[in-house]
Amino acid sequence: MKNVSQKIRRFFFSNTFQVAVIFLISGLLAGALFTWLTNLPALEAFFYEPYFFPLDNTMQQHLRFSWFIAFSLVFALGLISAFFVSLQCGEFVRSLRLTKLRSLSAFIIVAGTIPSSYLLYELLGSITSDGWLLFPLLLILPLAHISLAMCLLTRSLRLLPVAFLISLFFALVAFGINSLISPPAERQYSYFLQSARMAILFSSLSLGFGLWLSWRVAREKRGGV
């Protein structure tokens, strides 16, 4: 029993746990920031374009390119913040021999989800208007970008399929949790529902990113693949 408690204590004070918490919190804050930014009344016309949907005779909102810019940049900002904070408690620089160029390139790749996401959204939007189909498919290319950035940071491009599966897993976790959130009964709660969903999505993907870095650092220290 004493050994178990010691192992639990070592885990909570380990770099892996600290990095996971940092990336999780950073993702939560990034999701909340993105929701707040895209719900500002002054910026509504900047992020959304109203259009008439003939099938049910309703006015709906079409996402502008600026929405995808905000999504990618805010998510990249969250990752960058978590990454630099993690450098203070982890061994990323020494273990993975990080360079400024490689670090910058990785986060530019994350921010590069802007054009790919927008083009995919426009393509799928011309085929179907089903939001439940559009949004999951819309994550495919961003997940590929995130996975590539993870592998670039850790010098493990050969593990790109593994990184993609890890990113996909955490994305599915976020969708699973969000699917359990019931629609609000009152309209005034819609903002908080949207904020919670985005925070869950951002934090889940960010957590996967942080755990990947911790895993690769541990493998490097052991001299593994």
C-alpha positions in Angstrom: 0.0 0.0 0.0 2.9 2.3 0.8 4.5 1.6 -2.5 1.2 2.4 -4.3 0.9 5.7 -2.6 4.5 6.6 -3.4 3.9 5.8 -7.1 0.8 7.9 -7.1 2.7 10.8 -5.5 5.6 10.5 -7.9 3.1 10.5 -10.8 1.4 13.7 -9.6 4.8 15.4 -9.3 6.2 14.0 -12.5 6.9 16.0 -15.6 4.3 14.0 -17.6 1.4 15.0 -15.2 2.5 18.6 -15.1 2.8 18.9 -18.8 -0.6 17.2 -19.3 -2.2 19.7 -16.9 -0.5 22.7 -18.6 -1.7 21.7 -22.0 -5.2 20.8 -20.7 -5.7 24.2 -19.0 -4.2 26.0 -22.0 -6.7 24.3 -24.3 -9.6 25.2 -22.0 -8.6 28.9 -22.0 -8.0 28.8 -25.8 -11.5 27.4 -26.4 -13.1 30.0 -24.1 -11.2 32.7 -25.9 -12.3 31.5 -29.3 -15.9 31.4 -28.2 -15.8 34.8 -26.7 -14.1 36.3 -29.8 -16.5 34.8 -32.3 -19.6 35.8 -30.3 -18.7 39.5 -29.9 -21.7 41.4 -31.4 -19.3 43.9 -33.0 -17.5 41.0 -34.9 -20.6 39.0 -35.9 -20.5 40.2 -39.5 -16.8 39.5 -39.6 -17.1 35.9 -38.7 -20.6 35.0 -40.0 -22.5 35.6 -43.2 -26.3 35.2 -43.0 -28.0 33.3 -45.8 -31.4 32.0 -46.6 -31.8 28.2 -46.4 -34.7 27.3 -48.8 -35.4 23.8 -47.4 -36.9 25.1 -44.1 -37.3 28.7 -45.0 -34.9 30.0 -42.3 -32.0 32.4 -42.1 -28.8 30.6 -41.1 -25.2 31.7 -40.6 -22.4 30.8 -43.0 -18.9 30.6 -41.6 -16.6 33.1 -43.2 -12.9 32.6 -43.9 -12.1 34.7 -40.8 -13.8 32.1 -38.6 -11.2 29.5 -39.7 -8.4 32.0 -39.2 -9.5 32.6 -35.7 -9.9 28.9 -35.0 -6.4 28.0 -36.2 -4.6 31.0 -34.7 -6.2 30.7 -31.3 -5.6 27.0 -31.1 -2.0 27.5 -32.2 -1.6 30.3 -29.6 -2.9 27.9 -26.9 -0.3 25.2 -28.0 2.5 27.7 -28.1 1.6 29.1 -24.6 1.5 25.6 -23.2 4.7 24.5 -24.9 6.7 27.4 -23.6 5.4 27.0 -20.1 6.1 23.2 -20.2 9.7 24.0 -21.1 10.1 25.2 -17.5 9.2 21.9 -16.0 10.0 19.4 -18.7 13.2 18.3 -20.5 12.0 19.0 -24.1 14.9 21.1 -25.2 17.7 18.8 -23.9 16.0 15.5 -24.7 14.6 16.3 -28.1 17.3 18.8 -29.1 14.7 21.4 -30.2 15.7 24.4 -32.3 13.8 27.6 -32.8 13.4 26.9 -36.5 11.9 23.5 -35.9 9.6 24.8 -33.1 8.4 27.7 -35.2 7.9 25.5 -38.3 5.7 23.1 -36.2 3.4 25.8 -35.0 3.2 27.4 -38.5 1.9 24.0 -39.6 -0.8 24.1 -37.0 -1.7 27.6 -38.1 -1.7 26.3 -41.7 -5.0 24.5 -41.0 -6.7 27.8 -42.1 -6.7 27.3 -45.9 -7.2 23.5 -45.8 -10.1 23.7 -43.3 -11.8 26.5 -45.3 -11.4 24.7 -48.6 -12.7 21.5 -47.1 -15.7 23.3 -45.6 -16.6 25.0 -48.9 -16.3 21.7 -50.7 -18.5 19.8 -48.2 -20.9 22.7 -47.9 -21.6 22.5 -51.6 -22.5 18.8 -51.1 -24.4 18.8 -47.8 -25.6 21.2 -45.2 -25.7 18.6 -42.4 -23.7 20.2 -39.6 -23.2 16.8 -37.8 -21.5 15.5 -41.0 -19.6 18.7 -41.8 -17.8 19.4 -38.5 -16.3 15.9 -37.9 -15.1 15.8 -41.5 -13.8 19.3 -41.1 -11.4 18.0 -38.4 -9.6 15.5 -40.7 -7.2 18.0 -42.3 -6.5 19.9 -39.0 -5.8 16.6 -37.3 -3.3 15.8 -40.1 -1.6 19.2 -39.6 -1.5 18.8 -35.8 -0.1 15.3 -36.1 2.6 16.5 -38.5 3.5 19.3 -36.1 3.8 16.8 -33.3 6.1 14.6 -35.3 8.2 17.5 -36.5 8.8 18.7 -32.9 9.9 15.3 -31.8 11.9 14.3 -34.9 9.7 11.3 -35.5 8.1 11.7 -38.9 8.1 7.9 -39.3 5.5 7.8 -36.5 3.1 10.1 -38.3 0.3 7.5 -38.6 0.6 6.9 -34.8 0.4 10.6 -34.1 -2.7 10.9 -36.3 -4.4 8.1 -34.5 -3.6 9.7 -31.2 -5.0 13.1 -32.4 -8.1 11.3 -33.8 -8.6 9.5 -30.5 -8.6 12.8 -28.5 -10.9 14.4 -31.1 -13.3 11.5 -30.8 -13.2 11.9 -27.0 -14.1 15.5 -27.3 -17.0 14.7 -29.7 -18.1 12.0 -27.3 -18.2 14.3 -24.3 -19.9 17.1 -26.3 -22.6 14.6 -27.5 -23.5 14.1 -23.9 -24.2 17.8 -23.4 -27.9 18.3 -24.0 -29.2 21.4 -25.9 -30.1 24.2 -23.6 -33.7 24.7 -22.7 -33.3 28.5 -22.8 -31.7 30.6 -25.5 -29.6 32.6 -23.0 -27.6 29.4 -22.2 -26.5 28.8 -25.8 -23.3 30.9 -25.4 -22.2 28.8 -22.4 -23.0 25.6 -24.3 -20.9 26.7 -27.2 -18.1 27.8 -25.0 -18.1 24.5 -23.2 -18.0 22.5 -26.4 -15.2 24.5 -27.9 -13.2 24.4 -24.6 -13.6 20.6 -24.5 -12.5 20.3 -28.2 -9.5 22.6 -27.8 -8.4 21.1 -24.4 -8.7 17.5 -25.7 -6.6 18.1 -28.7 -4.1 20.1 -26.7 -3.9 17.3 -24.1 -3.1 14.8 -26.8 -0.3 17.1 -28.1 1.2 17.4 -24.6 1.0 13.7 -23.9 2.7 13.0 -27.2 5.6 15.3 -26.3 5.9 13.7 -22.8 5.9 10.2 -24.3 8.6 11.0 -26.9 10.8 12.7 -24.2 10.5 9.5 -22.1 11.4 7.3 -25.1 14.4 9.5 -25.9 15.7 9.3 -22.4 15.5 5.5 -22.6 17.1 5.5 -26.0 14.0 4.0 -27.6 12.3 4.6 -31.0 
